[in-house]
Amino acid sequence: MHEPHPGAGRVNSPGTVLFASLIGTTIEFFDFYIYATAAVLVFPKLFFPAGDPTAATLQSLATFAIAFFARPVGSAVFGHFGDRIGRKATLVAALLTMGLSTVLIGLLPTYASIGAVAPLLLALCRFGQGLGLGGEWGGAVLLATENAPPGKRAWYGMFPQLGAPIGFFLSGGIFLLLSELQTDEQFFQWGWRVPFLASAVLVLVGLYVRLKITETPDFQKVLDKGERVKVPAMTVLTEHTRMLVLGTLMAMATFVLFYLMTVFALNWGVSALGFSRQQMLVLQLIAVVFFGLTIPVAAVLADRHGRRRTLIWVSAAIAMFGLVLGPFFGSSSAVQVTLFLCLGLALMGMTYGPLGTILSELFPAAVRYTGASLTFNLAGILGASLAPYAATKLATTYGLQYVGYYLSVAALLSLAALVLAKR
């Protein structure tokens, strides 16, 4: 794995590179999380038949899952152009795809207006969100890591990852603000649309910054040496199958943990533990601070002790955390639930910080955009798409402790993949 050449810094200033990789993922995750929050709080009431609230919530969570199946398609499509044309143009296209899909959700008519067409249109826009995010994440990580100086790869690769807690904080904050400023009637009538429409402003800022950057040194070398492959996705699937499978499993625990701490916890807290929507959003916002703080800590450890070793220890800690999830989260005590969320999201930051860097290092530069994106987004299907649904089903049928066992199994699979991936 070669490091970027010393002249790389003269092409893109570190500040511009890091901001361009951070702003994109912040927007993408903001868009993604406002959907996740709305899928629990808004869509079951407005986009599905009113008869059975539980069925409406499960159908809403099913539209939430659609994006995860769209993400590998986005990885293959945008990865193809990212490895053929370049990182910059592809990142602009991915951002536009995600942004337009999100704004359109804010303009959709509800079930009361157009009946069964409403959830279909919602599902279509959700697919567009997933498509864009599938192309965004890998490109943002490469923009950072391929411009990184020697010994700083995990530190640079951590910046796109910071977009996740910042995007989450902004999305949770805006929903909380709307809950405080509006009556329930106003919120369900039009207030829920505001976050979706507001993302247009963020997209314009992101596009402005992205259009100013130049191509990464690593991709420039691929061009100079004539190393581009015709169909990058095919090359990844046929020549790098082992790394694709191991990389997908490495990232699995990260996804399961995150969506249990956010979507499932919000749903369970409001429906089973008796917390109000506002209370749960406040508790989650407190916990997300710990998510943001542990990402740079993990990046420093990963540059110092190695990406793999750092993630092995964190995966073991997540497996242990799963064993105490049931008793820890089953309490109606706000203090205990807050501690639970803070610990879970702190572990999330520890695994998420070095993840982008380690996944990008599994593949050569000529297919890196496709390879890193595919592993990340296939892990999304395995780990995240069904996590809120499966956890809700496990908790209601067998009890909360089984949600913990589900997390522990995912962590052990990630741990096994990290051990097997020794290069």
N, C-alpha and C positions, 0 to 999 in steps of 0.2 A: 504494500500500500504506500504509494509515494506521497510525500508531503508537498503542498503547493510551493512553487519556486519563490525565491526571495523577493522577486520583483512584484509579486502579487499585490502587496500593499499599495503600490503606486497606481494601480488600476482602479481599485475601489477602496476608499478610505474605510478603516475598520468601523467607524461610527455609522457610515452610510449602510454598509453591509449588515451590521447587526440590527440597525433600526428597520431596514427593509425586510429582514427575515422575521423580526419580531412583530411588526405592524400587520403583516399578512396573516400570521397564525392567530394574532389577537382578534382580528376581524372574523376569520373563519370560525374560531371557537366561540366568539360572541354569538354569531349567527346560529351555530350548532346548538348552543346551550339555551338560547331563548326558545328554540323549538322544543328542547327537552323539558324545560320548565312548563311551557304551554301545553305539551303533550299530557302532563299530569293535571294541570290546573284549569286549562281553558278548553282544549279541543274535545274532550269527552262530552262536555255540555253543549258545544256549539256546532260540531261537525258530524255527530253521530245521533242515531235515533234515541229519544229520551227514555224509553222503556226501562232498561236495566243498566244502572250506573256502573256496575262491575264489568259488564260486557263492553260498555262504551269505553271504559278506561283501558281494558285489554286491547280493544280495537285501535285505540289511540296509540298505545305503546307499540302495536304492530306497525303503524305508519312510522313511528320513531325508528323501528328496526330497518325499514326500507333503505335508509341512507347507508347503512353498513354494507348492504349488498351492492349498492351503487359505487361504493368507494373503490373496490378492486377494479371495477370497469374504468373509473376515473384514473386509477393508477396506471392501467395499461394504455389508455388513450393519451393522457397527458405525459406519462412516462415515455411513450414512443417519441413524442415531439421534443420532450426535454433531453432525450439522449440523441436525437437526430438534429434538431434545429438549435437547441440551446436552452439553458436554464431560464434566462430572462424573459423571453417572449412567452414561454409556457406558463411562467408564474403569473404574468399579466392575464392570460386567458383563463387560468384556474380561478383567479380572484373575481373576474367578471361573472363567470358561471355561477359561483357561490352567491355573490352579491345580488344578482338579478333574481335568482330563485327565492332568496329571502325576502326581498322587497315585494315580490308577487304574492307571497303568503299573506303579507299585511294587507293586500287588496282583495283577497278571496271572499266571495259571498258564502254565507253559512248554510247549514242543512235546512234551516227554516226557510231560506230564500229559494234554493235550487234543488233540495232533496239529495238523492244519492250521488249526484254529480259532485257535490261539495267535498266529500272525503276522497273521491278520485282525483280531483284537482290538487287537494292537499298532498296526496301521495305522490303525484307527479312533481310538484315543487320540492318535496322532500327528497325525491330521487335526484333532482338537480343540485340540491345542497350537497348530497353525498358525492356526486360526480366531481364537483368543484373541490371539495375537501380531499378527495382521493388524489388529486393532482397537486394540491397546494402544499401539503405537509412535507412530502419528499423533496420538493424543489426548495422550500425554505430551509430545510436542514442542510441540503447541499450548498446552497448559497452561503451559509455560515461556515460549514466544515471545510469546504473546498477553498475558502479564502483564509483559513486559520493558519497562524504561524506554527512551527513545530512545537510540540508539547502543550498546545492550547486547544486541541481539537474538541475535547469534551466541553471546555469552557465556551467556545464559540457555538458549538452544537446545542448548548443549553438555552441560547436566546430564543430560537423558535419555540422551544418547549415552554418558556415563560408566558407565551401567548395564551396557553391554556388557563392558568389561574387568573391572568388579567382579564381575559375574555369572559371567564366564569363570573368574576367579581363584578364586571360591568353589567352582565346580563341579570345576575341576582339582584344587584343594586337597583337597576331600572324597574324590575318587577316589584321590588319592595317599595320603591318610591311611589309607583302607581297605586299600590295597595293602600299606602298612607294617604295619598291625595284624593283618591276617588272612592265613591261608594261601590259596592259590589255590582250594582246595576250598571254604572258607568263603565266599570272595568270590563264587564262582559259585553257591553254594547259596542264600545270602540277603543277603550284604553289598552287592551291587549295588543292592538295593531301597532301601537306607537314604537315598541322596540324593533319590530320587523322593518318599518319604514325608516326609522332612524339609522339603521345600518348603512343606508345609502351614503351618508356623510363620511362614515369610516372608510367605505370602499373608495371614495374619491381621494382621500388622503393616501391610502395604500397604493393606488394606481400612480399618483404623482411621484411617490418615492421610488416605486419599482421601475418606472420609465427612466429614471436617472442613473440606474446602476449599469455596469458593463458585465460582460460574460466572465464566468469564474475561470481561474488559471487552469484547473484540472480539465475542464471541458475544452479550453483552448488547446491544450496539449493533445487531446483526442482528435481534434480537427487537424492540427499540424501534422500528426503522425498518420492521418487517414485511417483511424481505428474505429470509426463508426460502424455499427452493425445494422443490417437491413431491417430486421424486426426484433427490437430489444426484448419484448415480452417472450418471444419464442426462445431466444438465447437464454434468458433467465430460467425458463421452465425446463429446457433440455440440458443446459450445461451447468446450471447452478441450483439444481433441484434440492440438494441436501441443505444448502444454506438458506434457501427459501423456506423449507419446512422448519428448520431449527430456529430461524429468525422469527417466524410466525409464532412458534410456541414460546420463545423468549419473551415476546411482548404480551402474551395472553393474560398473565396475572395482572399486569398494569391496567388493562381494559376492564377486567372483571371488577377489580378493586374500585376503580373510579366510578363506574356506573352503579355499583352498590352504594357507595358513599353519597352519590348525588341523586339520581333519578329514583332508585328504590327507597333510599332513606327519606326523601321528601314525601313520596307516596305513603310509605308505612307510618311515618311520623304523623301525618295529617289524618290518615284513615284509621290506624290501629292504636296509636299512642295518645291521641287526643290533643296534639299540638295544633295551633292555628297555622294557616298558610304563612302569615307574617313571622311567627315564632320560628318555624322551621327554616325559612329563608335567612333570618338573622343568624341562627346557629350555623348554617352552612357557610355564610359569608365570613364568620369568625374563623371557621375551620380552613377555608380556602387561603387565608393568610399563611397558614402553616404549609400548605401545598406550595405556595410561591416561595417561601423562605428556604425550604429544603431542596429545591431544584438546584440552586447554585452550590449548596453544600455538597450535594451528590456529584456535581460536575468537577469540583476541586478534588474530591476523593478519587474520582475516576481517572483524572489526569495523573494523579500521584501514584495510585495503587493499581491502575488498570480497570478498564470498563467492565470486563468479565467478572473479575474478583468482587468488585463493588456490588454488581447486580446479583451475584450468588448469595452474598450475605443478606441483601435486602429481600430477595425472594424467600429465603428461610424465615425472615422476620414476618413477612406477610402470611406465610403458612401458619405460624404461631398465632398471629392476630386473628386468623379465621376461627381458631379453636375457642376464643373468648368472645366472639362476635355476639352470640345468642344472649348470654346473661348481661353483657355490656350494653347492648342496644335495646334490650327488652324492657328496660326501666322507663317509667314515665317521668323520671327526674331530669330536669333540664340540664343540671350540672353534669350528670353521668352521660347523657346523650351528647353534650358539647365535647366532653373529653373523648368520647368514642369517635366522633367525627374528626376532631383535631388529630388524634393519633392515626386514624385511617388515611387522612389526606396528607399528613406528614410522610407516611410511608409511600404514598402515591408520588410525592415529589422526589423522594429518594430513588424510586425506580424509573420515574419519567425523565429526570435530568439527563442521565447518560444514554437513554434509549435510542435517541435519534442518531447519535454518533456511532454506537455499536452496530446498529442496523445498516448504516451507510458503509461501514468498513467491511461488511461481509461480501461486497461486490466490487468488481473493477470499474473504473470511471466510465467506460463505454456503455455500461448497462446499469449504472448506479442509481439513476433517477427512477427507472422502472423497478429495479430490484428492491431498493429501500422502501419505495411506496407500496409495492405489492405485499411485502412482509408485514408492514405496519397495518395495512387495511384488511388483509386476510385475518390478522389477529383481531381486528375490530369485529369481523363476522363471528369468529370463534368465541371471543371474550366478551364483547359488549352488546352486540345486536340483541341477543336473547337474555342478557343478564337481568334487566329489570323484570321482564316477563317471568323468567324461570325462578328468580328469587321470590317474587310475589306468590307464585304457585307453591314453592317449597314452604314458605313461611305460613301460608294459610292452611296447607295440608298437613305438614309434619312439625311445624314450629320453627322459630327463628334460628335455633342452633344448626339446622340443616343448610341455611344460607351460609353460615360460617364454614361448614364442611365443604360446600361448593367452592368457596374462595380458597380454602386450603389446598384442595385438589388442583385448582388452576395454578396456584403458586408452586406446587411440587412439579407440575408439568414444565413450567418455566425454568425451574431450578435444574431439572434433568437436561433440558435443551442447552442451558448455559454450560453445564459440565461436558456435554457431548461436543460442543462447538469449539473446543480447544484447537487453535490453529497451529 
